């Protein structure tokens, strides 16, 4: 019994001591708890930390790497050290690029919406320093990756509008148009009081354009060189309600109630210069003057094309008629020879037909309850991009004529008969000269340098890029040449070839169509293989065109037929040429007004490319009038005429 008593007492003492310690720690812990969050001292309002301080220790290695990036010049947003500390970062790029070819890819692959978001909103200088001087990056470059993914070339975000007529716009068109747009950089006044706006642009250089200050007396202008219906340079100027520049700090009579923030009102430093035109008014006047100076400017074909064409004409067709004595001596219209008048009529006819074609495409969709178009339900039969709308190729209110069976496989004789009426409107000697004019050009650069350095430089660079199969660079160079000399035929040819080689088939076909409509004498010109494509690339383009021709009822199918025929003519493939001509004729209707422009082009291509290739250039009229029989005496039996 005495042995077990100390153990029981020891156990009781252990229990009492443990209870006391538990109560002591519980009192300390309960003192830390308050109402709400049990960690009020760890509260941190910083966004991204979930309201409390991080429990992990900072990454010393990441901080060291960041400091090293700052020292070695690899930190972004202007935080990098611009000097050299004697060593490079371990992960620094140590090779040498030596080229800026990636800039062209970045420019051509960027989306069209980035033009207004800061990618190309200003100029290349701002683009180069966009992410290296601490500036705010554009909205499309913000995000976790701080980069913009590439999009397909010529995406739907890019606008198809252009300043070159019917030619389609490419992403490089932005550079050429911007280089031609002058900006007002200053003003000056001569001794006679005439005010000038000093403008500057990359391609036009520094020029002075006369302007009229608001409130000044109007001066007489020479409008003899201004086309009819156009505004002469400086003819249209913005006016203010009181007819003169408003005085800063004074109310303007007859002005709308909300005039604050109007860009036409002088403010700041401009207000201290009395009699000065506002920048907006001066810029509007400069734009008007440039628009008037470029009206109806047409560049003739090169001498290597026009000289053979003129030699093929009779002497009476090249003689300039004498000036009419009764004509106004101050007129700028000079008499033209017959061949020039015929080509002008041909161009005008193709322009009018092209306008009718665009107008015909704008017909509205018939209502679902229309009796004549009851089957054309826009819900049951939705419109397909690139496919003509139902009833588009027929007159309103008339049923669409059925397509002739086998029209896609028309023979060359049937095509000749279908296009004969269009050729009847053209002078026979001029047509014969067009057929026989078939020069071979081995260079697009003019043999004699012009006085336009920008044009010569970009033409040489574009031809070099085309020969080296750098089609996107060539397209950019030829577009810059067109900005220097608008509507130049050789630059237009180079751009069409570059677009065809790059796979921009729709743009190439549209530009070729515009070139042939403006310069029919260029249809028969051939070009050296260095200005075209390799044999493998030509075969690949031909396969793609044949695949698109299967959809002959779409606009893409007709353009593919034009490109296939053009490619066959240039490379000397007779079968490819006839295949493209037949496919183009199969998708063109002679009884449709919307196809008149394509029908005229088909007639010229058939006679120049097909008949001219075989040497079938007869001297007889294109469509001789049938002989009239004698009314009194019946005609004697005649053997059948096999020539007709």
C-alpha positions in Angstrom: 0.0 0.0 0.0 2.8 2.4 0.8 4.4 1.8 -2.5 1.5 3.1 -4.7 0.8 6.4 -2.7 3.6 8.5 -4.2 2.7 7.6 -7.8 -0.9 8.8 -7.3 0.2 12.0 -5.8 2.6 12.6 -8.6 -0.1 12.0 -11.2 -2.4 14.4 -9.5 0.2 17.1 -9.4 0.9 16.6 -13.2 -2.8 17.0 -13.9 -3.1 20.2 -11.9 0.1 21.7 -13.5 -1.2 20.9 -17.1 -4.5 22.5 -16.4 -2.9 25.6 -15.1 -0.7 25.9 -18.1 -3.6 25.4 -20.5 -5.6 28.2 -18.8 -2.6 30.5 -19.0 -2.1 30.0 -22.7 -5.8 30.2 -23.4 -6.0 33.6 -21.7 -3.2 35.0 -23.9 -4.7 33.7 -27.1 -8.2 34.9 -26.3 -6.7 38.4 -25.8 -5.6 38.5 -29.5 -9.0 37.8 -30.9 -11.3 40.7 -31.8 -14.5 41.1 -33.7 -14.1 40.4 -37.4 -10.7 39.4 -39.0 -8.4 37.8 -36.5 -5.3 39.3 -38.3 -5.9 43.1 -38.2 -2.2 43.9 -38.1 -1.6 42.0 -41.4 -4.1 44.1 -43.3 -2.7 45.5 -46.6 -4.9 47.6 -49.0 -2.7 46.9 -52.0 -4.6 45.5 -55.0 -3.7 41.9 -55.8 -2.7 40.8 -52.2 -6.2 39.7 -51.1 -6.2 42.3 -48.3 -3.3 41.0 -46.3 0.5 41.0 -46.3 2.1 38.1 -48.2 3.3 35.3 -46.0 6.1 34.4 -48.3 9.5 36.1 -48.2 10.5 38.2 -51.3 12.4 36.5 -54.1 15.9 37.8 -53.7 16.9 36.1 -56.9 14.2 37.9 -58.9 15.2 41.2 -57.4 18.8 40.5 -58.4 17.9 39.6 -61.9 15.8 42.7 -62.3 18.6 45.0 -61.0 21.0 43.3 -63.4 18.6 43.9 -66.2 18.5 47.6 -65.3 22.3 47.8 -65.2 22.8 45.9 -68.5 20.2 47.9 -70.4 17.5 45.2 -70.7 14.7 46.7 -68.6 11.7 48.1 -70.4 9.7 51.3 -70.2 12.7 53.6 -69.8 14.1 52.0 -66.7 17.2 50.6 -68.3 20.7 52.2 -67.9 21.8 53.7 -71.3 25.5 53.3 -70.7 27.9 50.3 -70.8 29.1 48.7 -67.6 31.7 46.4 -69.1 29.6 43.2 -69.2 26.4 41.8 -70.6 23.5 39.9 -69.0 23.8 36.1 -69.0 20.6 35.8 -71.2 21.4 38.7 -73.4 21.2 38.3 -77.3 24.9 38.3 -78.4 24.5 37.9 -82.2 24.3 40.7 -84.8 21.1 41.1 -86.9 22.4 43.7 -89.4 19.1 44.1 -91.0 15.6 45.6 -90.4 13.6 43.1 -92.5 11.5 42.2 -89.5 10.0 45.7 -89.5 8.3 45.1 -92.9 6.8 41.9 -91.6 5.6 43.6 -88.4 4.1 46.5 -90.5 2.3 44.2 -93.1 1.0 41.7 -90.5 -0.4 44.2 -88.1 -4.2 44.6 -88.1 -5.7 47.6 -89.9 -7.4 48.8 -86.6 -3.9 49.5 -85.2 -3.5 52.5 -87.4 -5.8 54.5 -85.1 -4.5 52.9 -81.9 -0.9 54.2 -82.0 0.9 51.5 -84.0 1.3 53.7 -87.1 -0.8 56.6 -86.0 2.1 59.1 -86.3 5.4 58.2 -87.9 8.1 55.6 -87.8 10.2 57.6 -85.3 7.5 57.3 -82.6 7.1 53.7 -83.5 10.8 53.0 -82.9 10.8 54.6 -79.5 7.4 53.5 -78.4 8.5 51.0 -75.8 12.0 52.3 -74.9 11.6 55.8 -73.6 9.0 55.3 -70.8 6.0 56.3 -73.0 2.6 54.7 -72.5 2.3 51.8 -74.9 -0.7 51.7 -77.3 -3.9 50.1 -76.1 -3.5 47.1 -78.3 0.0 46.4 -76.9 -1.0 46.4 -73.3 -1.7 43.3 -71.3 0.1 40.5 -69.6 2.2 39.7 -72.7 2.9 43.3 -73.8 2.9 42.2 -77.4 0.4 42.0 -80.3 -0.2 38.8 -82.2 0.1 38.7 -85.9 -3.1 38.6 -88.0 -3.7 37.4 -91.5 -2.5 39.8 -94.2 -5.2 42.1 -95.7 -7.7 41.1 -93.0 -11.3 42.3 -92.9 -10.2 45.0 -90.5 -8.2 46.8 -93.3 -10.2 49.3 -95.3 -10.3 48.6 -99.0 -10.5 52.3 -99.8 -7.7 53.9 -101.8 -6.8 57.1 -103.5 -6.0 55.5 -106.8 -9.4 54.9 -108.4 -10.6 51.3 -108.6 -7.2 50.0 -107.3 -7.5 48.0 -104.0 -5.7 49.2 -101.0 -3.0 47.2 -99.3 -1.5 47.7 -95.9 1.5 49.5 -97.5 -0.8 52.0 -99.1 -0.8 53.9 -95.8 2.9 54.8 -96.2 2.5 56.1 -99.7 -0.6 58.2 -98.9 1.0 59.6 -95.7 4.1 60.6 -97.6 2.0 62.7 -100.1 0.0 64.5 -97.4 1.5 67.9 -96.7 1.3 69.5 -93.3 1.4 73.2 -92.5 4.6 74.1 -90.6 4.6 77.9 -90.9 3.4 81.1 -92.6 5.0 84.0 -94.4 3.9 87.2 -96.3 5.7 88.7 -99.3 6.2 92.4 -100.1 2.8 92.6 -101.9 0.9 91.3 -98.9 0.3 87.9 -100.3 0.1 85.2 -97.5 1.7 81.8 -98.0 1.4 78.6 -96.0 4.6 76.7 -95.7 4.0 73.0 -96.1 6.2 69.9 -95.8 5.8 66.2 -96.7 8.3 63.4 -97.2 7.8 63.1 -101.0 6.7 66.6 -102.0 9.3 68.4 -99.8 8.9 71.9 -98.6 6.5 74.1 -100.6 4.7 77.3 -100.3 1.0 77.5 -101.2 -0.7 80.9 -101.5 -3.6 81.4 -99.1 -6.1 84.1 -98.3 -6.4 85.6 -94.9 -10.0 85.9 -93.6 -11.4 89.3 -94.3 -9.0 90.1 -97.1 -10.2 91.4 -100.4 -10.6 88.6 -103.0 -8.1 88.6 -105.7 -8.5 87.6 -109.3 -7.3 84.0 -110.1 -6.3 82.4 -113.3 -8.8 79.6 -113.8 -7.9 78.7 -117.4 -5.9 75.6 -116.2 -8.5 74.4 -113.8 -10.9 71.7 -115.1 -14.5 72.4 -115.4 -16.4 71.9 -112.2 -13.3 71.9 -110.0 -12.3 74.4 -107.3 -9.1 76.3 -108.2 -6.2 76.3 -105.7 -7.2 78.6 -102.8 -10.7 79.0 -104.3 -12.5 77.5 -101.3 -11.6 78.8 -97.8 -13.3 78.4 -94.5 -15.2 81.5 -93.4 -16.2 82.7 -90.0 -19.6 84.2 -89.0 -18.3 87.8 -89.0 -16.0 87.3 -92.1 -12.8 87.8 -90.2 -10.7 86.2 -87.5 -12.4 86.5 -84.1 -10.6 88.5 -81.5 -9.6 86.5 -78.5 -11.7 87.3 -75.4 -14.5 88.9 -77.3 -17.9 87.4 -78.2 -18.5 86.6 -81.8 -21.7 87.9 -83.3 -24.2 85.4 -84.8 -22.2 82.6 -83.4 -23.8 79.5 -82.0 -24.2 79.4 -78.2 -21.6 76.6 -77.7 -18.5 78.0 -79.3 -16.0 76.9 -76.7 -13.5 74.3 -77.9 -14.1 75.2 -81.6 -10.9 74.4 -83.5 -11.3 77.5 -85.7 -10.9 79.9 -82.8 -7.4 81.2 -82.1 -6.1 80.6 -78.6 -2.8 80.5 -76.8 0.3 81.8 -78.7 -1.7 82.0 -81.9 -3.9 84.7 -80.4 -0.9 87.0 -80.1 -0.3 87.1 -83.8 -3.1 89.3 -85.4 -4.1 88.5 -88.9 -3.0 84.9 -88.8 -5.1 82.1 -90.2 -6.0 79.2 -87.9 -4.1 75.9 -88.5 -7.3 74.1 -89.4 -8.4 76.7 -91.9 -4.9 76.7 -93.5 -4.8 72.9 -93.6 -8.2 72.8 -95.3 -7.0 75.2 -97.9 -3.9 73.3 -98.6 -5.9 70.0 -99.0 -8.2 71.8 -101.4 -5.3 73.1 -103.5 -3.7 69.7 -103.7 -6.9 68.0 -104.7 -7.4 70.6 -107.5 -3.9 70.2 -108.7 -4.2 66.4 -109.2 -7.4 66.5 -111.1 -7.5 64.7 -114.5 -3.7 64.0 -114.5 -2.9 61.2 -116.8 0.5 59.7 -117.4 1.2 58.5 -121.0 2.6 55.1 -121.7 6.4 54.8 -122.0 8.2 55.6 -125.2 9.1 52.0 -125.8 5.4 51.2 -126.1 4.1 54.3 -127.9 6.8 54.4 -130.6 5.9 51.0 -132.0 2.2 51.8 -131.7 2.6 55.0 -133.7 4.7 53.3 -136.4 1.9 50.8 -137.0 -0.5 53.6 -137.8 -1.1 55.2 -141.2 0.3 58.6 -141.7 -3.1 60.3 -141.8 -3.9 58.9 -138.4 -0.9 60.6 -136.7 -1.3 64.0 -138.2 -2.4 66.7 -135.8 -5.3 68.6 -137.3 -4.8 72.4 -137.6 -6.1 74.7 -135.0 -9.5 76.2 -135.6 -9.1 80.0 -136.3 -12.4 80.7 -134.6 -11.2 78.9 -131.4 -10.4 80.9 -128.2 -6.7 81.7 -128.3 -6.5 81.4 -124.5 -7.9 77.9 -124.4 -5.6 75.1 -123.3 -7.3 72.4 -125.3 -5.1 71.3 -128.2 -6.2 69.4 -131.3 -5.6 65.7 -131.1 -4.8 63.2 -133.9 -7.2 60.5 -134.8 -5.5 57.7 -132.8 -5.5 59.7 -129.7 -9.2 60.6 -130.1 -10.0 56.9 -130.6 -8.1 55.8 -127.5 -9.8 58.5 -125.4 -13.2 57.3 -126.6 -12.3 53.7 -125.7 -11.2 54.8 -122.2 -14.3 56.8 -121.7 -16.5 53.9 -122.8 -14.8 51.6 -120.4 -15.1 54.1 -117.5 -18.8 54.5 -118.1 -19.3 50.8 -118.3 -17.4 50.3 -115.1 -19.7 52.9 -113.4 -22.8 51.1 -114.7 -21.3 47.9 -113.3 -21.0 49.4 -109.9 -24.4 50.9 -110.1 -26.0 47.6 -111.1 -24.4 45.9 -108.1 -26.1 48.3 -105.8 -29.7 47.0 -106.5 -31.6 46.3 -103.3 -32.8 42.8 -102.4 -36.5 42.2 -103.5 -39.1 41.9 -100.8 -40.2 38.3 -99.8 -43.6 38.8 -101.3 -42.5 40.0 -104.7 -44.1 37.9 -107.5 -41.2 38.2 -109.9 -38.7 37.2 -107.3 -40.7 35.0 -104.9 -37.9 32.4 -104.7 -35.3 34.9 -103.7 -35.9 34.9 -100.0 -33.0 36.6 -98.2 -33.6 34.4 -95.1 -33.8 31.1 -97.0 -31.1 32.1 -99.4 -28.6 34.4 -97.6 -26.1 36.4 -99.5 -22.6 34.8 -99.9 -19.6 37.2 -99.9 -18.1 37.5 -103.4 -21.2 36.0 -105.1 -23.6 38.3 -107.1 -27.0 38.8 -105.5 -29.9 37.0 -107.1 -31.4 39.1 -109.9 -28.3 41.3 -110.0 -27.5 40.4 -113.6 -30.9 41.1 -115.0 -33.1 44.2 -115.5 -35.4 45.1 -112.6 -38.8 43.6 -113.0 -37.7 41.1 -115.7 -36.9 37.5 -115.1 -33.2 36.5 -115.3 -32.5 34.9 -118.7 -31.3 31.3 -118.4 -27.6 30.7 -118.9 -26.8 29.0 -122.1 -25.7 25.4 -121.8 -22.0 24.9 -122.1 -21.3 28.6 -122.0 -18.2 28.0 -119.9 -16.7 26.1 -122.9 -17.2 28.7 -125.6 -15.0 28.3 -128.7 -12.7 31.0 -129.8 -14.9 31.7 -132.9 -17.9 32.1 -130.7 -16.0 34.5 -128.5 -15.0 36.5 -131.6 -18.6 36.7 -132.7 -19.8 37.8 -129.3 -17.3 40.6 -129.0 -17.5 41.8 -132.7 -20.0 44.6 -131.9 -17.6 46.1 -129.4 -14.7 46.2 -131.8 -16.9 47.8 -134.5 -16.9 51.0 -132.5 -13.1 51.3 -132.7 -11.2 52.5 -135.7 -9.8 49.6 -137.8 -6.3 51.1 -138.1 -6.1 51.8 -134.4 -7.2 48.3 -133.6 -4.6 46.9 -136.0 -1.9 49.0 -134.3 -3.0 47.7 -130.9 -2.8 44.1 -132.1 0.6 44.6 -133.6 2.1 46.5 -130.7 3.8 43.7 -128.7 7.1 45.0 -127.3 9.2 43.1 -124.8 10.3 45.1 -121.8 13.2 43.9 -119.8 13.2 46.7 -117.3 10.5 48.8 -115.6 12.9 51.5 -114.6 13.0 54.3 -117.3 16.1 54.2 -119.4 16.6 57.9 -119.0 16.4 59.1 -115.3 13.6 61.5 -114.6 13.8 64.6 -112.5 11.8 62.8 -109.8 14.4 61.2 -107.5 11.8 59.5 -105.3 10.2 57.8 -108.3 13.5 56.6 -109.8 14.8 55.3 -106.5 11.6 53.3 -105.6 11.3 51.9 -109.1 14.9 50.6 -109.0 14.3 49.1 -105.5 11.0 47.6 -106.5 12.4 46.0 -109.6 15.3 44.5 -107.6 12.9 43.1 -105.0 10.8 41.6 -107.7 13.8 39.9 -109.3 14.8 38.5 -105.9 11.2 37.2 -105.3 10.6 39.5 -102.4 7.1 40.3 -103.5 5.8 42.2 -100.4 8.8 44.5 -100.4 8.4 45.0 -104.2 4.7 45.9 -103.7 5.6 48.5 -101.1 8.3 50.1 -103.3 6.0 50.3 -106.4 3.3 51.8 -104.3 5.8 54.5 -103.1 6.6 55.1 -106.8 2.9 55.6 -107.5 2.7 58.1 -104.7 5.5 60.1 -106.3 4.0 59.8 -109.8 0.3 58.8 -109.6 -1.2 56.5 -112.2 2.2 55.7 -113.7 1.7 52.7 -116.0 5.1 51.0 -115.3 4.7 51.3 -111.6 1.2 49.9 -111.9 2.5 46.9 -113.8 5.2 46.3 -111.1 2.6 46.5 -108.3 0.3 44.1 -110.1 3.1 41.6 -110.7 4.2 41.8 -107.0 0.7 41.3 -105.8 0.2 38.3 -108.1 3.4 36.7 -106.9 2.5 37.4 -103.2 -0.8 35.7 -103.6 -2.9 38.8 -103.5 -5.0 37.7 -106.4 -8.0 40.0 -105.9 -5.8 43.1 -105.7 -3.7 42.1 -108.7 -6.8 41.5 -110.9 -8.4 44.8 -109.9 -5.2 46.7 -110.6 -4.7 45.0 -113.9 -8.3 45.8 -114.9 -7.7 49.5 -114.0 -4.4 49.5 -115.9 -5.9 48.1 -119.1 -8.9 50.5 -118.9 -6.6 53.5 -118.6 -3.9 52.3 -121.0 -5.3 50.0 -123.7 -2.0 50.2 -125.5 -0.3 48.3 -122.6 -2.4 45.2 -123.1 0.0 43.6 -125.7 3.2 44.4 -123.8 5.3 41.5 -122.6 7.8 41.5 -119.8 11.1 39.7 -119.1 11.0 36.7 -116.9 12.9 38.6 -114.2 9.9 40.9 -113.9 7.5 37.9 -113.5 7.9 34.7 -111.4 9.8 31.5 -111.5 8.5 28.4 -113.3 7.4 26.7 -110.0 5.7 29.8 -108.8 3.9 30.2 -112.1 2.6 26.6 -112.0 1.4 27.2 -108.4 -0.5 30.3 -109.4 -2.0 28.6 -112.4 -3.3 25.7 -110.2 -4.8 28.2 -107.8 -6.5 30.1 -110.6 -8.0 26.9 -112.1 -9.4 26.1 -108.7 -11.0 29.5 -108.4 -12.4 29.3 -112.0 -14.6 26.4 -110.9 -16.6 29.1 -109.1 -17.2 31.0 -112.3 -20.5 32.6 -111.1 -18.6 34.6 -108.4 -16.4 37.6 -108.9 -13.4 35.7 -107.8 -13.8 33.2 -110.6 -13.8 36.0 -113.3 -10.8 37.6 -111.8 -9.0 34.2 -111.7 -9.8 33.8 -115.4 -8.3 37.2 -116.2 -5.1 36.4 -114.2 -4.8 32.9 -115.8 -5.1 34.4 -119.3 -2.6 37.1 -118.5 -0.1 34.6 -117.0 -0.4 32.4 -120.0 0.2 35.3 -122.4 3.3 36.4 -120.4 4.9 33.0 -120.1 4.0 32.0 -123.7 1.7 29.1 -122.7 -0.9 29.0 -125.5 -3.1 26.4 -123.7 -3.2 28.4 -120.5 -4.0 31.6 -122.4 -7.0 30.0 -124.3 -8.2 28.4 -121.0 -8.3 31.7 -119.3 -10.0 33.5 -122.2 -12.7 30.9 -122.5 -13.3 31.0 -118.7 -13.5 34.8 -118.8 -16.0 34.7 -121.7 -18.1 32.0 -120.0 -18.7 34.2 -117.0 -19.5 37.3 -119.1 -22.9 37.9 -120.6 -23.3 40.0 -123.7 -26.9 41.0 -122.8 -26.0 42.4 -119.4 -25.2 46.1 -119.0 -23.2 45.4 -115.9 -20.8 43.2 -117.9 -20.1 45.7 -120.7 -16.8 46.8 -119.3 -15.6 43.2 -119.0 -16.9 42.4 -122.5 -14.9 45.3 -124.0 -11.8 44.0 -122.2 -12.5 40.5 -123.4 -12.7 41.8 -127.0 -9.4 43.5 -126.7 -7.7 40.5 -125.0 -9.0 38.1 -127.5 -7.9 40.1 -130.6 -4.5 41.1 -129.1 -3.5 38.0 -127.2 -5.1 35.3 -129.3 -5.4 36.6 -132.8 -2.3 38.7 -132.5 -0.3 35.7 -131.3 -1.3 33.7 -134.4 -0.6 36.7 -136.7 -4.2 37.0 -137.7 -4.1 40.8 -138.4 -6.2 41.3 -141.5 -6.6 44.5 -143.3 -10.3 44.1 -143.9 -12.9 45.9 -141.8 -13.7 44.3 -138.5 -17.4 43.8 -139.4 -18.0 44.6 -143.1 -21.6 45.7 -143.9 -23.6 43.2 -146.0 -24.1 44.1 -149.6 -27.6 45.4 -150.4 -29.4 43.5 -153.2 -30.9 45.3 -156.2 -34.6 45.7 -155.6 -35.6 45.3 -159.3 -33.4 42.5 -160.5 -33.2 39.4 -158.4 -29.7 38.4 -157.5 -28.1 35.5 -159.4 -27.2 32.4 -157.5 -23.8 32.7 -155.9 -21.6 30.0 -154.4 -21.3 29.9 -150.7 -18.8 32.3 -149.2 -16.6 30.3 -146.9 -14.7 33.3 -145.6 -17.7 34.5 -143.6 
